[in-house]
Amino acid sequence: MSKIRKKDPCPCGSGKRYKDCCLKKKKGKGEIPQKTSSRLSEEELGEIFDEKKFQERLNEFVRAYAEGTLKERIKESLESGWECEKVEEMSTEEIIEKLDSMNVHFNKDQFKKQVQQYISAIELAEDHYYTQDWKGKEDEDFIWIAVMELWNQLIPDKVNLEMVDSAIFEGYFDLDRGDYTRVLEQWENAWDMVKKIIPPEITAIEEADRFISSLPVFRLTYSLFDWCQDFMDFYNGDLVPLYSELEDESWIKKRIVYVTEFCEQFPDTDDTVIEPMLRTEAVSCALLGDREKAEPLFEGLVERFPDSALTYICWGDMYVIVDPPDYDKAEKIYRRGLTQCPGGRNEIFERIKDLKEKIL
C-alpha cells in the first residue's frame, strides 16, 4: 500500500485532506510522526554502508568465537561505544586530548575556519578528520561526535544541521510526554536556526528539504516540509489537547509571528501549506480583536484561494465572536462562500443554520 501524503484525500471518505482529518486524530493521541521525505533510499543506504568495515568487524567476532573469548569481546565492544551524552560531559581540552591519542590532528584556529564552510558537523568530520590516519577502531564513532561537540563549544553561534535536527527531534519527544512548554522552546529554537541555515535563494520548504538531502552524509530525522506544518498545527492546538495557554494573547501573537515569517521566507511553498498558514494569520488577528488587520487578510485569501470554504467560514466566524456580534455581516460572508465554493456548501449551510439559531 502506498503512503498517504498529508495533502491527499482522507481515506475515511470525509472529503477533507488527510492532514485536516484523520492525521490530526492520530497526532492528538500523542503519536510521533515518522520521517517521510528524509527516508534513505536503498541506493543511499548502499553508499553509506561500508561492506569492508562490516566484514572486518565480523571477522573479529569469528576469531573471538574460535578462541573462546567471544563473551569478553562482545562486552568490550559494548563498553567502548561512544554516545553524544558521554562526549558532552567532556571539556574541550579532554576531547582534543582524546583525538590526539587516536592520532587525529586538531587545531582550534584551523577548525574555526573549517566550520565556516560547512552546515553539517558530520560532513566536516568526514572530509577533514576521518581522512586522517587515525587509529582505534573501537573509538571510531568518537570522531564525529567530538567534531559536533567541539563545534558547539567553540563556535556555538554558527548553526549546523545537527543542532536543528536535535531541537526538532526533542520537540517531538516532549510532545509525546505532554511537556508542551518544552515543545514550544525546542521548536521555536529550531525555527530560528532553520531561518539562519537555509540559503536565502531557497524560497520553498520543499526546496529546503531537497537541498539538505543533496548533502553526501547528513539527513534530517524529519522532513522540514512535514515539521513546519506540525509546528503550525501545534500552535493551532491540533496537537495539544486542552492546553490552557492556547488562547493566551502572547501565544496567539507568537503564532502570528511564526506563520508570517514562514510565508515571507518560503513564499513559493506548495499552496496546501501556504493557504492554512495565511488563514492562521487571519484567524489569529481576529482572535486578538484586530479586525482592521484581519479583514484584508481574509480578502486576500479568498482572492488567491476562491474555492476555500473554510476561509469563508473563518471569516464569517470573526463577526460572530466579536462583542457585539455582527450577524448580518457574518451571514453575508457565509452566503458569499456558498456561491464560490460548491464543494463546501454543506459545511457553510451548517454555519448559517447555527447562526439563525443564535439570532432566535
TIZA-333822 format. One record per atom (N, C-alpha, C): x, y, z. Coordinates in steps of 0.05 Angstrom, whole numbers, padded with zeros to 5 digits, always signed. Layout:
XYZ/...
END
This chain:
+00017-00024+00000/+00000+00000+00000/+00018+00025+00000/+00012+00045-00017/+00028+00069-00019/+00022+00086+00005/+00042+00103+00012/+00040+00120+00036/+00021+00143+00030/+00003+00149+00049/-00016+00171+00046/-00001+00197+00053/-00001+00216+00034/+00011+00242+00039/-00008+00261+00052/+00002+00282+00065/-00015+00300+00080/-00036+00313+00063/-00030+00319+00038/-00049+00334+00021/-00067+00315+00005/-00065+00289+00008/-00082+00270-00005/-00110+00270+00008/-00131+00262-00007/-00157+00259+00005/-00157+00238+00027/-00171+00244+00049/-00170+00226+00072/-00184+00200+00065/-00172+00177+00071/-00184+00151+00064/-00210+00145+00079/-00217+00161+00099/-00242+00156+00114/-00267+00164+00098/-00262+00179+00076/-00284+00188+00059/-00297+00214+00067/-00285+00229+00085/-00297+00254+00094/-00297+00276+00073/-00279+00273+00053/-00277+00294+00033/-00255+00314+00039/-00244+00313+00064/-00223+00331+00072/-00196+00319+00065/-00176+00337+00066/-00148+00327+00062/-00141+00311+00086/-00123+00291+00082/-00114+00273+00104/-00103+00289+00128/-00087+00311+00122/-00075+00326+00144/-00096+00341+00160/-00119+00347+00148/-00140+00362+00162/-00161+00343+00175/-00157+00317+00173/-00177+00299+00183/-00164+00278+00201/-00161+00253+00192/-00152+00231+00209/-00123+00235+00219/-00106+00249+00204/-00079+00253+00214/-00079+00269+00240/-00098+00288+00242/-00099+00304+00266/-00108+00286+00290/-00126+00268+00284/-00136+00250+00305/-00113+00233+00316/-00096+00224+00297/-00073+00208+00306/-00054+00224+00323/-00048+00249+00314/-00030+00265+00329/-00041+00274+00356/-00067+00276+00357/-00080+00283+00383/-00075+00262+00404/-00069+00238+00395/-00064+00216+00414/-00034+00216+00422/-00019+00235+00412/+00009+00237+00420/+00028+00220+00404/+00019+00211+00381/+00037+00195+00364/+00059+00212+00353/+00083+00203+00352/+00105+00217+00340/+00106+00210+00310/+00103+00230+00292/+00104+00224+00264/+00131+00213+00255/+00130+00195+00236/+00155+00183+00226/+00166+00200+00204/+00192+00199+00199/+00203+00215+00178/+00193+00205+00151/+00189+00224+00132/+00178+00217+00106/+00199+00222+00084/+00201+00247+00075/+00219+00252+00053/+00249+00249+00061/+00254+00247+00087/+00282+00244+00096/+00291+00214+00095/+00272+00196+00089/+00279+00167+00090/+00300+00161+00068/+00320+00145+00075/+00341+00139+00057/+00332+00117+00037/+00340+00121+00012/+00334+00101-00008/+00354+00078-00006/+00348+00055-00020/+00366+00033-00020/+00393+00041-00031/+00393+00058-00051/+00418+00067-00064/+00434+00083-00044/+00421+00101-00028/+00435+00117-00008/+00446+00100+00014/+00430+00080+00022/+00440+00062+00043/+00465+00047+00033/+00465+00040+00008/+00488+00026-00003/+00513+00043-00003/+00509+00069-00007/+00532+00088-00007/+00543+00090+00021/+00525+00090+00041/+00534+00095+00069/+00545+00069+00081/+00533+00046+00075/+00542+00021+00086/+00569+00013+00076/+00588+00010+00093/+00615+00002+00086/+00619-00028+00089/+00617-00043+00068/+00618-00072+00069/+00644-00082+00079/+00666-00068+00072/+00693-00076+00081/+00695-00074+00111/+00686-00052+00123/+00687-00049+00152/+00670-00069+00166/+00647-00075+00154/+00629-00094+00166/+00642-00122+00167/+00655-00129+00145/+00668-00155+00143/+00691-00157+00163/+00706-00135+00166/+00728-00135+00185/+00718-00139+00214/+00696-00125+00221/+00685-00128+00247/+00674-00156+00252/+00661-00167+00231/+00651-00194+00233/+00673-00215+00237/+00695-00211+00223/+00718-00229+00226/+00729-00228+00254/+00729-00204+00266/+00739-00202+00294/+00722-00220+00312/+00696-00219+00309/+00679-00235+00327/+00681-00265+00320/+00686-00272+00295/+00690-00300+00288/+00716-00311+00301/+00737-00295+00300/+00762-00303+00313/+00759-00305+00343/+00744-00287+00355/+00739-00288+00384/+00723-00313+00391/+00705-00321+00374/+00689-00345+00379/+00708-00370+00378/+00726-00370+00358/+00744-00393+00355/+00764-00394+00378/+00771-00371+00389/+00790-00370+00411/+00776-00374+00439/+00749-00375+00438/+00735-00378+00463/+00732-00353+00479/+00736-00330+00466/+00735-00304+00480/+00712-00286+00470/+00692-00299+00458/+00670-00283+00446/+00656-00266+00466/+00650-00278+00490/+00635-00263+00510/+00650-00238+00519/+00676-00241+00523/+00693-00218+00531/+00694-00197+00508/+00695-00206+00483/+00696-00188+00460/+00671-00172+00457/+00648-00184+00461/+00622-00170+00460/+00621-00149+00482/+00629-00157+00506/+00628-00138+00529/+00646-00114+00523/+00670-00119+00513/+00689-00098+00506/+00677-00079+00485/+00663-00091+00465/+00651-00075+00444/+00630-00057+00455/+00613-00067+00473/+00591-00052+00484/+00602-00029+00502/+00623-00035+00518/+00633-00015+00537/+00649+00007+00523/+00659+00001+00499/+00676+00020+00485/+00660+00040+00468/+00634+00036+00467/+00617+00053+00450/+00616+00082+00460/+00613+00100+00442/+00611+00129+00449/+00584+00139+00442/+00572+00155+00460/+00547+00168+00456/+00550+00198+00460/+00532+00214+00448/+00534+00243+00449/+00535+00253+00478/+00518+00241+00495/+00517+00250+00523/+00544+00247+00537/+00558+00225+00531/+00583+00220+00543/+00604+00241+00535/+00604+00248+00510/+00624+00268+00500/+00616+00296+00509/+00590+00302+00512/+00582+00328+00522/+00592+00334+00550/+00597+00313+00565/+00608+00317+00592/+00637+00324+00593/+00651+00321+00570/+00680+00326+00569/+00685+00355+00562/+00708+00365+00573/+00716+00392+00566/+00729+00393+00538/+00733+00417+00528/+00745+00420+00502/+00773+00406+00502/+00789+00411+00522/+00816+00400+00523/+00815+00370+00526/+00796+00359+00540/+00794+00330+00543/+00787+00317+00516/+00769+00330+00501/+00762+00319+00474/+00786+00320+00455/+00800+00343+00455/+00824+00345+00438/+00845+00325+00446/+00849+00321+00472/+00868+00301+00481/+00861+00273+00472/+00835+00266+00473/+00826+00240+00464/+00831+00237+00434/+00825+00258+00418/+00830+00257+00389/+00860+00253+00384/+00877+00267+00399/+00906+00265+00396/+00915+00236+00401/+00903+00223+00421/+00910+00195+00428/+00902+00176+00405/+00883+00185+00388/+00875+00169+00365/+00890+00177+00340/+00910+00194+00343/+00927+00203+00321/+00911+00221+00302/+00891+00236+00313/+00875+00255+00298/+00885+00283+00305/+00896+00296+00285/+00907+00323+00290/+00884+00343+00291/+00884+00361+00311/+00863+00381+00314/+00876+00407+00322/+00868+00428+00307/+00878+00455+00313/+00854+00474+00315/+00851+00488+00337/+00827+00504+00342/+00823+00525+00321/+00844+00540+00314/+00842+00562+00294/+00834+00550+00267/+00846+00528+00260/+00840+00516+00234/+00811+00506+00234/+00803+00494+00256/+00776+00484+00259/+00755+00506+00255/+00760+00529+00268/+00741+00551+00266/+00738+00561+00237/+00760+00559+00221/+00758+00567+00193/+00743+00545+00177/+00748+00520+00184/+00734+00498+00170/+00704+00500+00174/+00696+00506+00199/+00667+00507+00205/+00652+00527+00188/+00665+00548+00180/+00651+00569+00164/+00644+00558+00136/+00655+00536+00128/+00650+00525+00101/+00629+00503+00102/+00618+00497+00126/+00600+00474+00128/+00574+00481+00143/+00553+00465+00138/+00529+00468+00154/+00523+00441+00168/+00541+00422+00165/+00538+00396+00179/+00564+00388+00192/+00563+00383+00218/+00587+00375+00232/+00596+00347+00223/+00577+00330+00217/+00584+00303+00208/+00599+00304+00182/+00589+00321+00164/+00602+00323+00138/+00631+00335+00141/+00634+00354+00159/+00660+00365+00165/+00679+00343+00176/+00668+00326+00194/+00684+00304+00205/+00693+00285+00183/+00675+00279+00165/+00681+00260+00143/+00703+00272+00125/+00702+00297+00119/+00720+00310+00100/+00748+00315+00111/+00750+00321+00137/+00775+00331+00148/+00787+00313+00170/+00772+00296+00183/+00782+00281+00206/+00783+00251+00202/+00762+00240+00188/+00763+00212+00182/+00784+00206+00160/+00792+00227+00145/+00811+00223+00124/+00840+00222+00135/+00843+00228+00161/+00870+00225+00173/+00876+00196+00179/+00901+00191+00185/+00910+00164+00191/+00904+00158+00221/+00879+00157+00227/+00871+00154+00255/+00873+00124+00263/+00873+00119+00289/+00875+00092+00300/+00854+00088+00322/+00847+00063+00327/+00828+00057+00348/+00800+00051+00337/+00797+00028+00324/+00771+00022+00311/+00748+00023+00331/+00753+00015+00356/+00732+00015+00376/+00722+00043+00383/+00738+00063+00376/+00730+00091+00382/+00722+00106+00357/+00716+00092+00336/+00710+00105+00310/+00688+00126+00313/+00667+00120+00327/+00645+00140+00330/+00653+00165+00345/+00674+00163+00361/+00682+00186+00377/+00689+00210+00359/+00700+00205+00336/+00709+00227+00319/+00687+00245+00311/+00665+00235+00299/+00644+00252+00290/+00629+00265+00313/+00626+00250+00336/+00613+00262+00359/+00630+00284+00371/+00656+00280+00371/+00675+00300+00381/+00673+00326+00364/+00672+00322+00338/+00670+00346+00320/+00645+00361+00325/+00622+00347+00329/+00597+00361+00336/+00599+00376+00362/+00611+00364+00382/+00613+00377+00408/+00632+00400+00408/+00655+00397+00394/+00674+00419+00392/+00662+00443+00377/+00645+00437+00357/+00631+00458+00343/+00613+00473+00363/+00598+00458+00379/+00580+00470+00399/+00595+00487+00420/+00619+00477+00427/+00634+00491+00448/+00650+00514+00438/+00661+00512+00414/+00679+00533+00404/+00665+00554+00386/+00645+00545+00372/+00630+00564+00354/+00600+00560+00358/+00590+00565+00382/+00561+00560+00387/+00542+00576+00371/+00550+00600+00361/+00532+00617+00346/+00530+00609+00317/+00547+00591+00308/+00545+00581+00280/+00527+00556+00280/+00504+00558+00267/+00484+00537+00267/+00493+00514+00249/+00488+00489+00257/+00492+00467+00239/+00467+00450+00239/+00465+00432+00219/+00441+00416+00216/+00436+00397+00239/+00457+00388+00252/+00454+00371+00275/+00439+00385+00298/+00445+00411+00301/+00431+00426+00321/+00401+00428+00315/+00395+00433+00289/+00367+00435+00280/+00353+00408+00285/+00366+00387+00277/+00354+00360+00279/+00349+00353+00308/+00367+00360+00326/+00364+00354+00354/+00341+00369+00366/+00338+00394+00359/+00316+00410+00370/+00289+00400+00361/+00287+00393+00335/+00262+00383+00324/+00255+00356+00337/+00275+00338+00338/+00270+00312+00350/+00262+00313+00379/+00276+00330+00394/+00270+00333+00423/+00242+00344+00427/+00234+00362+00408/+00207+00373+00409/+00185+00351+00406/+00189+00333+00387/+00170+00311+00384/+00170+00293+00409/+00194+00289+00420/+00196+00272+00444/+00180+00285+00467/+00184+00312+00470/+00169+00326+00492/+00139+00327+00486/+00132+00328+00461/+00103+00327+00453/+00091+00301+00462/+00105+00279+00458/+00095+00253+00466/+00092+00251+00496/+00109+00265+00511/+00108+00265+00540/+00088+00285+00551/+00078+00303+00534/+00058+00323+00543/+00071+00347+00555/+00097+00351+00551/+00111+00375+00561/+00110+00397+00540/+00087+00410+00538/+00082+00429+00516/+00099+00454+00518/+00106+00463+00542/+00123+00486+00545/+00150+00481+00533/+00160+00457+00538/+00186+00449+00527/+00185+00446+00497/+00162+00435+00487/+00159+00433+00458/+00162+00460+00445/+00149+00480+00456/+00150+00507+00445/+00179+00518+00445/+00193+00513+00467/+00221+00523+00469/+00238+00510+00447/+00235+00483+00445/+00252+00468+00425/+00246+00477+00397/+00220+00479+00390/+00213+00484+00362/+00216+00514+00355/+00213+00532+00374/+00220+00560+00368/+00250+00562+00362/+00266+00548+00378/+00295+00548+00373/+00301+00536+00346/+00288+00514+00339/+00292+00500+00314/+00285+00519+00291/+00263+00533+00293/+00255+00551+00271/+00275+00574+00268/+00285+00585+00290/+00305+00606+00288/+00330+00596+00274/+00337+00571+00279/+00361+00560+00265/+00355+00554+00236/+00331+00545+00230/+00324+00540+00201/+00327+00566+00185/+00317+00588+00197/+00318+00614+00182/+00347+00621+00176/+00366+00614+00194/+00394+00621+00191/+00408+00603+00171/+00401+00577+00172/+00418+00558+00158/+00410+00553+00129/+00384+00558+00122/+00375+00554+00094/+00383+00578+00078/+00397+00574+00055/+00405+00597+00038/+00382+00614+00029/+00385+00640+00028/+00363+00658+00021/+00351+00654-00006/+00366+00642-00025/+00356+00637-00052/+00335+00615-00052/+00334+00599-00031/+00314+00578-00029/+00288+00589-00018/+00267+00588-00035/+00242+00602-00028/+00218+00583-00024/+00223+00557-00023/+00202+00538-00017/+00213+00517+00002/+00196+00509+00021/+00206+00490+00041/+00213+00463+00029/+00199+00456+00006/+00206+00431-00008/+00235+00433-00019/+00242+00457-00028/+00269+00461-00038/+00290+00458-00016/+00282+00467+00008/+00300+00465+00031/+00305+00436+00037/+00285+00419+00036/+00289+00390+00041/+00307+00378+00019/+00303+00386-00006/+00320+00375-00027/+00349+00385-00024/+00352+00409-00015/+00379+00420-00010/+00393+00404+00011/+00380+00398+00033/+00392+00382+00055/+00397+00353+00046/+00378+00342+00030/+00381+00314+00021/+00404+00312+00001/+00413+00334-00011/+00435+00333-00030/+00462+00330-00016/+00463+00334+00010/+00488+00331+00024/+00496+00302+00024/+00522+00296+00021/+00531+00268+00018/+00529+00251+00043/+00527+00264+00067/+00528+00248+00091/+00503+00251+00108/+00495+00276+00114/+00475+00281+00135/+00447+00280+00124/+00428+00270+00140/+00399+00271+00134/+00384+00279+00160/+00364+00296+00157/+00347+00303+00179/+00329+00279+00186/+00323+00276+00212/+00305+00254+00220/+00277+00259+00210/+00268+00284+00210/+00241+00292+00200/+00245+00312+00177/+00228+00310+00157/+00229+00330+00135/+00220+00357+00146/+00232+00379+00136/+00223+00405+00143/+00195+00411+00133/+00188+00399+00110/+00161+00403+00099/+00140+00393+00119/+00144+00370+00131/+00124+00360+00150/+00126+00374+00177/+00150+00379+00186/+00154+00391+00212/+00142+00419+00214/+00146+00435+00193/+00136+00462+00193/+00105+00463+00195/+00092+00443+00183/+00063+00441+00185/+00055+00432+00213/+00071+00413+00224/+00065+00404+00251/+00069+00427+00272/+00088+00444+00266/+00093+00467+00285/+00068+00485+00284/+00058+00490+00260/+00034+00507+00257/+00010+00493+00271/+00007+00467+00267/-00014+00452+00280/-00012+00453+00310/+00013+00452+00320/+00018+00455+00349/+00009+00482+00359/+00016+00503+00345/+00007+00530+00352/-00023+00532+00352/-00036+00518+00332/-00065+00520+00330/-00080+00502+00350/-00065+00486+00364/-00077+00469+00384/-00085+00441+00375/-00080+00435+00349/-00087+00409+00338/-00071+00386+00350/-00047+00392+00361/-00030+00372+00373/-00030+00374+00403/-00046+00393+00414/-00044+00400+00442/-00072+00399+00455/-00082+00376+00462/-00109+00375+00474/-00111+00389+00501/-00131+00407+00503/-00138+00420+00528/-00115+00435+00540/-00098+00448+00524/-00076+00464+00535/-00085+00492+00539/-00085+00501+00564/-00097+00526+00572/-00085+00551+00559/-00059+00550+00552/-00046+00573+00542/-00052+00579+00512/-00068+00561+00499/-00073+00564+00471/-00088+00590+00464/-00105+00600+00482/-00120+00624+00477/-00107+00648+00490/-00083+00644+00502/-00069+00666+00514/-00060+00685+00492/-00061+00711+00497/-00055+00731+00477/-00026+00729+00467/-00007+00723+00486/+00021+00721+00478/+00025+00697+00460/+00010+00675+00465/+00012+00651+00448/+00003+00657+00420/-00020+00671+00418/-00031+00678+00392/-00012+00696+00376/+00001+00715+00390/+00020+00733+00377/+00044+00717+00367/+00053+00698+00382/+00075+00681+00373/+00067+00665+00348/+00042+00656+00348/+00032+00641+00325/+00033+00659+00300/+00025+00684+00303/+00025+00703+00280/+00053+00707+00270/+00072+00710+00289/+00100+00715+00281/+00110+00691+00265/+00104+00667+00274/+00114+00643+00260/+00104+00641+00232/+00077+00642+00229/+00066+00638+00202/+00074+00661+00183/+00076+00685+00194/+00085+00708+00178/+00113+00704+00168/+00131+00696+00186/+00159+00692+00179/+00161+00669+00158/+00145+00648+00162/+00147+00625+00144/+00139+00634+00116/+00117+00649+00113/+00107+00657+00087/+00126+00677+00074/+00140+00692+00090/+00160+00711+00079/+00185+00697+00070/+00194+00677+00085/+00219+00663+00078/+00215+00642+00056/+00191+00629+00056/+00186+00607+00037/+00160+00612+00022/+00158+00635+00008/+00133+00642-00006/+00124+00624-00028/+00143+00609-00040/+00137+00591-00062/+00131+00563-00054/+00127+00559-00028/+00119+00532-00018/+00092+00524-00030/+00087+00498-00031/+00062+00488-00042/+00038+00501-00028/+00017+00507-00044/-00007+00521-00033/-00021+00505-00011/-00018+00479-00010/-00030+00463+00011/-00018+00470+00038/+00005+00483+00038/+00018+00492+00063/+00013+00522+00067/+00017+00538+00045/+00014+00567+00047/-00014+00575+00055/-00034+00563+00043/-00062+00571+00049/-00069+00569+00079/-00065+00546+00092/-00071+00545+00121/-00053+00564+00138/-00028+00569+00128/-00011+00588+00142/-00023+00616+00142/-00032+00625+00118/-00043+00651+00115/-00070+00653+00130/-00086+00631+00129/-00111+00631+00144/-00107+00633+00174/-00086+00619+00183/-00080+00620+00212/-00073+00649+00220/-00059+00663+00203/-00052+00691+00209/-00077+00708+00211/-00096+00704+00192/-00121+00720+00192/-00138+00713+00217/-00141+00688+00223/-00157+00679+00246/-00145+00689+00272/-00118+00689+00273/-00105+00698+00298/-00109+00728+00302/-00108+00743+00281/-00114+00772+00283/-00142+00777+00292/-00161+00760+00282/-00189+00762+00290/-00192+00756+00320/-00178+00735+00329/-00180+00728+00357/-00169+00750+00376/-00150+00765+00365/-00139+00787+00381/-00157+00812+00379/-00178+00810+00364/-00197+00833+00361/-00188+00854+00341/-00167+00847+00325/-00156+00866+00305/-00170+00861+00278/-00195+00870+00276/-00210+00866+00251/-00198+00882+00227/-00187+00905+00233/-00175+00921+00212/-00153+00907+00198/-00138+00890+00212/-00116+00875+00200/-00127+00849+00189/-00146+00837+00202/-00157+00811+00194/-00173+00813+00168/-00188+00834+00165/-00206+00837+00142/-00191+00836+00115/-00170+00852+00111/-00155+00849+00085/-00141+00823+00082/-00134+00810+00104/-00121+00784+00102/-00141+00763+00091/-00166+00764+00101/-00186+00746+00091/-00193+00752+00062/-00194+00778+00055/-00200+00786+00027/-00178+00775+00009/-00153+00777+00017/-00131+00767+00001/-00132+00737-00002/-00141+00723+00020/-00143+00694+00019/-00163+00684-00001/-00187+00696-00001/-00209+00687-00019/-00203+00695-00048/-00187+00716-00051/-00179+00723-00078/-00158+00703-00089/-00140+00694-00072/-00120+00675-00080/-00130+00646-00081/-00148+00640-00062/-00159+00613-00060/-00189+00615-00059/-00202+00621-00082/-00230+00627-00083/-00249+00603-00076/-00239+00579-00077/-00256+00556-00072/-00252+00544-00044/-00240+00560-00026/-00235+00551+00002/-00259+00558+00020/-00276+00538+00024/-00300+00542+00041/-00291+00549+00070/-00270+00536+00079/-00261+00541+00107/-00254+00570+00112/-00242+00583+00092/-00234+00611+00095/-00259+00628+00098/-00280+00623+00082/-00305+00639+00085/-00317+00634+00113/-00316+00609+00122/-00327+00602+00148/-00312+00617+00170/-00286+00616+00169/-00270+00630+00189/-00274+00660+00188/-00277+00671+00164/-00281+00699+00161/-00308+00707+00173/-00329+00692+00166/-00355+00698+00178/-00355+00695+00208/-00341+00674+00218/-00340+00670+00247/-00329+00694+00262/-00311+00709+00248/-00299+00732+00261/-00321+00752+00271/-00342+00754+00255/-00363+00773+00262/-00384+00761+00282/-00381+00735+00287/-00398+00722+00307/-00386+00724+00335/-00359+00723+00336/-00346+00723+00362/-00340+00751+00373/-00343+00772+00356/-00338+00799+00365/-00359+00808+00385/-00353+00828+00400/-00372+00838+00420/-00376+00868+00414/-00400+00876+00405/-00423+00859+00399/-00421+00845+00373/-00434+00822+00369/-00432+00807+00344/-00446+00822+00321/-00437+00817+00297/-00450+00828+00273/-00460+00805+00256/-00484+00795+00263/-00494+00771+00250/-00500+00776+00220/-00509+00800+00213/-00515+00806+00185/-00489+00804+00168/-00468+00815+00178/-00442+00814+00164/-00433+00785+00161/-00435+00770+00183/-00427+00742+00182/-00443+00726+00161/-00469+00731+00160/-00486+00716+00141/-00479+00723+00112/-00473+00749+00107/-00465+00757+00080/-00440+00743+00071/-00421+00740+00089/-00396+00726+00082/-00401+00697+00078/-00417+00684+00095/-00424+00656+00091/-00437+00651+00064/-00456+00669+00057/-00471+00665+00032/-00453+00671+00008/-00434+00689+00011/-00415+00693-00010/-00399+00668-00015/-00393+00654+00007/-00378+00629+00004/-00395+00607-00010/-00421+00608-00006/-00438+00588-00019/-00436+00590-00049/-00435+00615-00059/-00433+00619-00088/-00406+00612-00100/-00385+00614-00083/-00358+00610-00093/-00348+00581-00088/-00359+00567-00069/-00348+00541-00060/-00369+00520-00061/-00377+00510-00084/-00397+00489-00085/-00389+00463-00070/-00363+00459-00068/-00354+00435-00054/-00357+00436-00024/-00361+00461-00014/-00363+00464+00015/-00390+00474+00024/-00410+00470+00007/-00437+00481+00013/-00448+00469+00039/-00444+00444+00044/-00456+00431+00068/-00445+00444+00093/-00419+00448+00094/-00406+00460+00118/-00416+00489+00122/-00419+00504+00100/-00427+00531+00102/-00457+00533+00110/-00473+00515+00099/-00501+00514+00107/-00504+00509+00137/-00487+00492+00148/-00488+00486+00176/-00482+00511+00192/-00463+00527+00182/-00456+00552+00196/-00480+00571+00196/-00493+00573+00173/-00516+00591+00170/-00539+00582+00189/-00542+00556+00190/-00563+00545+00208/-00557+00552+00237/-00531+00548+00245/-00523+00555+00272/-00528+00585+00278/-00522+00601+00257/-00525+00630+00260/-00554+00637+00265/-00572+00625+00250/-00601+00631+00253/-00610+00624+00281/-00600+00602+00292/-00607+00593+00319/-00597+00614+00340/-00574+00625+00335/-00563+00645+00353/-00581+00670+00353/-00590+00678+00329/-00607+00702+00326/-00633+00698+00340/-00645+00674+00338/-00670+00668+00350/-00667+00666+00381/
END
